[in-house]
Amino acid sequence: MPAPLIPTLLRAWSVLTRTLDHAQPLAALLARAYVAEGFFLSGLTKIRDWDTTLALFQDEYHVPLLPPTVAAVIGTAGELVLPVLLLFGLGGRFAALGLSVVNAVAVLSLSEIAPAALQQHLTWGVLLAYLALHGPGAWSADQLWLKPWLLRRGRIDASK
């Protein structure tokens, strides 16, 4: 390679990585919104017809260690509360981990799951794992409100 080509490629790489770095908050927000919508709509479906929800937990969803009624209440509450927290990025990692549990239980509790539904749950699982590991991003209540509040009170180290 000619010598002038290497600095040009390095500059191009630098521009690309800076651009991708600036896109991270938007990508995290879109991931949070995508996952939150799926779980929240599922929770709304459950509360719209509670009798059917109870019947499904009795006959179709076999949640280990919990009576069907308790599983229905906990599952529905998780599908309604955790997505709101995730969307706003308030307790974002907690919400991502909680929805990961809901997601895993949903897959494991069904005796049969359609391939398309399984793929959807896998996609949600990957996005939730990313959000749990990396946090909800710069455009989140955790970063915009909670972290500065904790810093002012000396609850967290400013270097982190």
C-alpha positions in Angstrom: 0.0 0.0 0.0 1.2 3.5 -0.8 2.1 5.5 2.3 -0.6 8.2 1.8 -3.4 5.6 1.7 -2.8 4.4 5.3 -3.4 7.9 6.9 -6.5 8.3 4.7 -7.9 4.9 5.8 -7.2 5.7 9.4 -9.0 9.1 9.1 -12.0 7.4 7.5 -12.0 4.8 10.3 -11.9 7.5 12.9 -14.8 9.3 11.3 -16.8 6.1 11.2 -16.2 5.2 14.8 -17.0 8.7 16.0 -20.3 8.5 14.0 -21.2 5.2 15.5 -20.3 6.4 19.0 -22.7 9.3 18.5 -25.4 6.9 17.3 -25.2 4.8 20.5 -27.8 6.8 22.6 -30.3 6.6 19.7 -29.7 2.9 19.2 -30.2 2.2 22.9 -33.4 4.2 23.0 -34.7 2.4 19.9 -33.9 -1.0 21.5 -35.6 0.0 24.7 -38.7 1.2 22.8 -38.9 -2.0 20.7 -38.7 -4.4 23.6 -40.9 -2.3 25.8 -43.7 -2.2 23.2 -43.8 -5.9 22.8 -44.0 -6.7 26.5 -46.4 -3.8 27.4 -48.9 -4.8 24.6 -48.8 -8.3 25.9 -49.6 -7.1 29.4 -52.5 -5.0 28.1 -53.9 -8.0 26.3 -53.8 -10.0 29.5 -55.6 -7.4 31.6 -58.3 -6.8 28.9 -59.5 -10.3 29.3 -58.5 -11.5 32.8 -60.6 -14.6 32.7 -58.9 -15.8 29.5 -55.5 -14.9 31.0 -56.2 -17.1 34.1 -57.4 -19.9 31.9 -54.2 -19.7 29.9 -52.0 -19.8 33.0 -54.1 -22.7 34.2 -53.9 -24.8 31.0 -51.2 -23.5 28.6 -48.5 -21.7 30.6 -46.9 -24.0 33.1 -44.8 -21.6 35.2 -42.7 -23.7 37.6 -43.0 -23.2 41.4 -46.0 -20.8 41.3 -49.7 -21.4 41.4 -51.3 -20.3 38.1 -53.2 -17.3 39.6 -50.0 -16.0 41.3 -48.0 -16.5 38.1 -50.7 -14.6 36.1 -50.6 -11.6 38.4 -46.8 -11.5 38.7 -46.3 -12.0 34.9 -48.9 -9.4 34.0 -47.6 -6.9 36.5 -44.1 -7.4 35.1 -45.3 -6.9 31.5 -46.9 -3.6 32.5 -44.4 -2.1 34.9 -41.0 -3.2 33.7 -41.5 -2.0 30.1 -42.3 1.5 31.3 -39.2 1.6 33.4 -37.2 0.2 30.5 -38.6 2.7 28.0 -37.7 5.7 30.2 -34.4 4.1 31.3 -35.3 4.5 34.9 -33.6 1.5 36.7 -32.9 0.5 33.1 -30.6 -2.5 34.0 -33.1 -3.7 36.7 -35.9 -3.5 34.1 -33.8 -5.3 31.5 -33.0 -8.1 33.9 -36.6 -8.3 35.1 -37.9 -8.6 31.5 -35.2 -11.2 30.8 -36.8 -13.3 33.5 -40.3 -12.7 32.1 -39.0 -13.6 28.6 -37.2 -16.8 29.7 -40.3 -17.9 31.8 -42.6 -17.2 28.8 -40.5 -19.5 26.5 -39.9 -22.2 29.1 -43.5 -22.3 30.3 -45.0 -23.1 26.9 -45.1 -26.7 25.9 -45.1 -25.7 22.3 -43.9 -22.4 20.8 -44.1 -21.4 17.1 -40.7 -20.8 15.4 -41.6 -17.2 14.7 -42.5 -16.6 18.4 -39.3 -18.2 19.5 -37.3 -16.0 17.2 -39.1 -12.9 18.6 -38.2 -14.0 22.2 -34.6 -14.6 21.1 -34.4 -11.1 19.6 -35.8 -9.6 22.8 -33.4 -11.7 24.8 -30.3 -10.4 22.9 -31.5 -6.8 23.2 -32.3 -7.2 26.9 -28.8 -8.8 27.5 -27.2 -5.8 25.8 -29.2 -3.3 27.8 -28.4 -5.1 31.1 -24.7 -5.3 30.3 -24.2 -1.8 28.9 -27.0 0.1 30.6 -29.9 2.0 29.1 -27.7 4.6 27.3 -27.1 8.4 27.5 -30.7 9.3 26.7 -32.2 7.6 29.8 -33.5 8.8 33.2 -30.7 6.9 34.8 -28.1 9.0 33.0 -29.9 12.3 32.7 -31.5 12.4 36.2 -30.6 9.6 38.5 -26.8 9.6 38.1 -26.4 13.4 38.6 -28.7 13.2 41.6 -26.6 10.5 43.1 -23.4 12.3 42.3 -24.6 15.5 44.1 -25.3 13.4 47.2 -21.9 11.6 47.1 -23.7 8.2 46.6 -21.6 7.2 43.6 -18.0 7.8 42.5 -17.7 10.7 40.0 -15.1 8.8 38.1 -17.5 6.1 37.0 
